[in-house]
Amino acid sequence: MSLGRWCLGCLICLLFLACGPDVVYQEEIELPATGWPYADSLTFTFPVTDTSGRYDLVLTVAHTEDFPYQNVYVHLTTHIPSGVLRSQPLSLQLADTFGDWYGDCSGGVCRADISLQEGTRFTEVGEHRLVVGQFSREAVLGEVTGMGFRVVRR
């Protein structure tokens, strides 16, 4: 193989590696050291400008390795610009049945990405909101340290 073809092959590989996900919105909310109270909801407000594209919606849960459960229950409410609300409770799996954490753990903190929807389309342009409420039996979840949300264009 000639040097020119080898360089061209390397360049093409680099171009493919440089193309990462197209994150159109991302926000992280750090929770207080005292924990996540049942009464406090987390709100992610994001703009939608394209209803023809497909998107992945991903929630990130940060928690300590001392979190005593394999899942956390949340209540999700989506608000779309026309005023329509959609609500549902959801169990977010953080560990498998053997207690091994999903996601990446480092320094005593784990971060698990949880897919809420894959390949979804938005029906309206404008400001959308996702409200995440703590929906467990505990008044305060001290081991949940943060929550993130991102919208990724496919």
C-alpha positions as a Markdown table, in Angstrom:
| # | Residue | x | y | z |
|---|---|---|---|---|
| 1 | Met | 0.0 | 0.0 | 0.0 |
| 2 | Ser | 1.4 | 3.4 | -0.9 |
| 3 | Leu | 2.0 | 6.1 | 1.6 |
| 4 | Gly | -0.7 | 8.3 | 0.0 |
| 5 | Arg | -3.4 | 5.7 | 0.4 |
| 6 | Trp | -2.3 | 4.9 | 4.0 |
| 7 | Cys | -2.6 | 8.7 | 4.8 |
| 8 | Leu | -5.9 | 8.9 | 3.1 |
| 9 | Gly | -7.2 | 5.9 | 5.1 |
| 10 | Cys | -6.0 | 7.5 | 8.4 |
| 11 | Leu | -7.7 | 10.8 | 7.5 |
| 12 | Ile | -11.0 | 9.1 | 6.8 |
| 13 | Cys | -10.8 | 7.1 | 10.1 |
| 14 | Leu | -10.1 | 10.4 | 12.0 |
| 15 | Leu | -13.0 | 12.1 | 10.4 |
| 16 | Phe | -15.4 | 9.2 | 11.5 |
| 17 | Leu | -13.9 | 9.3 | 15.0 |
| 18 | Ala | -14.3 | 13.1 | 15.3 |
| 19 | Cys | -18.1 | 12.8 | 14.6 |
| 20 | Gly | -19.6 | 12.5 | 18.0 |
| 21 | Pro | -23.2 | 12.7 | 19.1 |
| 22 | Asp | -25.0 | 16.0 | 18.2 |
| 23 | Val | -26.1 | 17.1 | 21.7 |
| 24 | Val | -28.6 | 19.9 | 21.2 |
| 25 | Tyr | -29.3 | 20.4 | 24.9 |
| 26 | Gln | -27.5 | 19.3 | 28.1 |
| 27 | Glu | -27.9 | 20.4 | 31.7 |
| 28 | Glu | -26.6 | 19.0 | 35.0 |
| 29 | Ile | -28.2 | 19.8 | 38.3 |
| 30 | Glu | -26.2 | 19.2 | 41.5 |
| 31 | Leu | -28.2 | 18.3 | 44.5 |
| 32 | Pro | -27.4 | 19.7 | 48.0 |
| 33 | Ala | -25.2 | 17.6 | 50.3 |
| 34 | Thr | -28.3 | 17.1 | 52.5 |
| 35 | Gly | -29.9 | 15.0 | 49.7 |
| 36 | Trp | -32.9 | 15.2 | 47.4 |
| 37 | Pro | -36.1 | 15.9 | 49.3 |
| 38 | Tyr | -39.4 | 14.4 | 48.1 |
| 39 | Ala | -40.9 | 17.9 | 47.9 |
| 40 | Asp | -38.2 | 19.3 | 45.5 |
| 41 | Ser | -38.5 | 18.7 | 41.8 |
| 42 | Leu | -35.8 | 19.3 | 39.2 |
| 43 | Thr | -36.7 | 21.2 | 36.0 |
| 44 | Phe | -35.0 | 21.0 | 32.7 |
| 45 | Thr | -36.1 | 23.7 | 30.2 |
| 46 | Phe | -35.0 | 23.2 | 26.6 |
| 47 | Pro | -35.8 | 24.7 | 23.2 |
| 48 | Val | -37.0 | 22.7 | 20.3 |
| 49 | Thr | -36.5 | 24.2 | 16.8 |
| 50 | Asp | -36.9 | 21.2 | 14.6 |
| 51 | Thr | -39.9 | 18.8 | 14.5 |
| 52 | Ser | -38.6 | 16.7 | 11.6 |
| 53 | Gly | -35.5 | 15.3 | 13.3 |
| 54 | Arg | -35.3 | 12.3 | 15.6 |
| 55 | Tyr | -33.9 | 12.6 | 19.1 |
| 56 | Asp | -32.7 | 10.5 | 22.0 |
| 57 | Leu | -33.7 | 11.7 | 25.5 |
| 58 | Val | -31.2 | 10.7 | 28.2 |
| 59 | Leu | -31.4 | 11.2 | 31.9 |
| 60 | Thr | -28.2 | 10.9 | 34.0 |
| 61 | Val | -28.4 | 9.9 | 37.7 |
| 62 | Ala | -25.4 | 10.6 | 39.9 |
| 63 | His | -25.4 | 8.7 | 43.2 |
| 64 | Thr | -22.9 | 7.5 | 45.8 |
| 65 | Glu | -21.8 | 3.9 | 45.9 |
| 66 | Asp | -23.6 | 3.8 | 49.3 |
| 67 | Phe | -27.1 | 4.2 | 47.7 |
| 68 | Pro | -29.1 | 1.4 | 49.3 |
| 69 | Tyr | -31.4 | 0.5 | 46.4 |
| 70 | Gln | -30.9 | -0.9 | 42.9 |
| 71 | Asn | -33.4 | 1.7 | 41.5 |
| 72 | Val | -34.9 | 5.1 | 42.2 |
| 73 | Tyr | -38.5 | 6.0 | 41.5 |
| 74 | Val | -39.2 | 9.4 | 39.9 |
| 75 | His | -42.2 | 11.1 | 38.6 |
| 76 | Leu | -41.7 | 12.6 | 35.1 |
| 77 | Thr | -43.9 | 15.5 | 33.8 |
| 78 | Thr | -43.3 | 16.9 | 30.3 |
| 79 | His | -44.7 | 20.3 | 29.4 |
| 80 | Ile | -45.0 | 21.1 | 25.7 |
| 81 | Pro | -45.5 | 24.7 | 24.4 |
| 82 | Ser | -49.3 | 24.3 | 23.7 |
| 83 | Gly | -49.8 | 23.6 | 27.4 |
| 84 | Val | -50.3 | 19.9 | 27.2 |
| 85 | Leu | -48.8 | 17.9 | 30.2 |
| 86 | Arg | -47.8 | 14.3 | 30.2 |
| 87 | Ser | -47.0 | 12.6 | 33.5 |
| 88 | Gln | -45.8 | 9.2 | 34.5 |
| 89 | Pro | -44.0 | 7.5 | 37.3 |
| 90 | Leu | -40.8 | 5.7 | 36.3 |
| 91 | Ser | -38.4 | 3.3 | 38.0 |
| 92 | Leu | -34.8 | 4.2 | 37.0 |
| 93 | Gln | -32.6 | 1.1 | 37.3 |
| 94 | Leu | -29.2 | 1.9 | 38.8 |
| 95 | Ala | -27.9 | -1.6 | 39.5 |
| 96 | Asp | -28.4 | -5.2 | 38.4 |
| 97 | Thr | -29.9 | -7.9 | 40.5 |
| 98 | Phe | -26.4 | -8.7 | 41.9 |
| 99 | Gly | -25.9 | -5.1 | 43.1 |
| 100 | Asp | -23.4 | -4.2 | 40.4 |
| 101 | Trp | -23.9 | -0.5 | 39.5 |
| 102 | Tyr | -24.8 | 0.5 | 35.9 |
| 103 | Gly | -22.8 | 3.4 | 34.5 |
| 104 | Asp | -19.4 | 4.6 | 35.6 |
| 105 | Cys | -18.2 | 4.7 | 39.2 |
| 106 | Ser | -15.2 | 6.8 | 40.3 |
| 107 | Gly | -14.3 | 8.3 | 43.6 |
| 108 | Gly | -17.3 | 6.9 | 45.4 |
| 109 | Val | -19.8 | 8.4 | 42.9 |
| 110 | Cys | -21.6 | 6.6 | 40.1 |
| 111 | Arg | -23.2 | 8.2 | 37.0 |
| 112 | Ala | -25.8 | 6.1 | 35.1 |
| 113 | Asp | -27.2 | 7.2 | 31.8 |
| 114 | Ile | -30.8 | 6.1 | 31.4 |
| 115 | Ser | -32.5 | 6.3 | 28.0 |
| 116 | Leu | -36.0 | 7.8 | 28.3 |
| 117 | Gln | -36.8 | 7.7 | 24.6 |
| 118 | Glu | -34.9 | 6.8 | 21.5 |
| 119 | Gly | -35.6 | 8.2 | 18.1 |
| 120 | Thr | -38.5 | 10.3 | 19.2 |
| 121 | Arg | -39.8 | 13.3 | 17.3 |
| 122 | Phe | -41.1 | 16.5 | 18.9 |
| 123 | Thr | -44.5 | 17.6 | 17.7 |
| 124 | Glu | -44.1 | 21.3 | 18.5 |
| 125 | Val | -41.4 | 23.9 | 18.3 |
| 126 | Gly | -40.8 | 26.1 | 21.3 |
| 127 | Glu | -39.8 | 25.8 | 24.9 |
| 128 | His | -40.3 | 22.3 | 26.4 |
| 129 | Arg | -39.9 | 21.3 | 30.1 |
| 130 | Leu | -39.1 | 18.1 | 31.8 |
| 131 | Val | -39.8 | 18.0 | 35.5 |
| 132 | Val | -38.3 | 15.2 | 37.5 |
| 133 | Gly | -39.8 | 14.6 | 40.9 |
| 134 | Gln | -38.4 | 12.3 | 43.6 |
| 135 | Phe | -41.0 | 9.6 | 44.0 |
| 136 | Ser | -39.6 | 7.1 | 46.5 |
| 137 | Arg | -40.7 | 6.1 | 50.0 |
| 138 | Glu | -37.9 | 8.1 | 51.6 |
| 139 | Ala | -38.5 | 11.7 | 52.5 |
| 140 | Val | -34.9 | 12.6 | 51.5 |
| 141 | Leu | -32.6 | 10.6 | 49.2 |
| 142 | Gly | -29.2 | 11.6 | 50.6 |
| 143 | Glu | -27.2 | 9.4 | 48.3 |
| 144 | Val | -28.5 | 10.9 | 45.0 |
| 145 | Thr | -26.0 | 13.7 | 44.3 |
| 146 | Gly | -27.2 | 15.0 | 40.9 |
| 147 | Met | -29.3 | 14.6 | 37.9 |
| 148 | Gly | -28.7 | 15.5 | 34.3 |
| 149 | Phe | -30.7 | 15.6 | 31.1 |
| 150 | Arg | -29.6 | 15.8 | 27.5 |
| 151 | Val | -31.3 | 15.8 | 24.1 |
| 152 | Val | -29.2 | 14.2 | 21.3 |
| 153 | Arg | -30.1 | 14.6 | 17.6 |
| 154 | Arg | -29.7 | 11.3 | 15.7 |
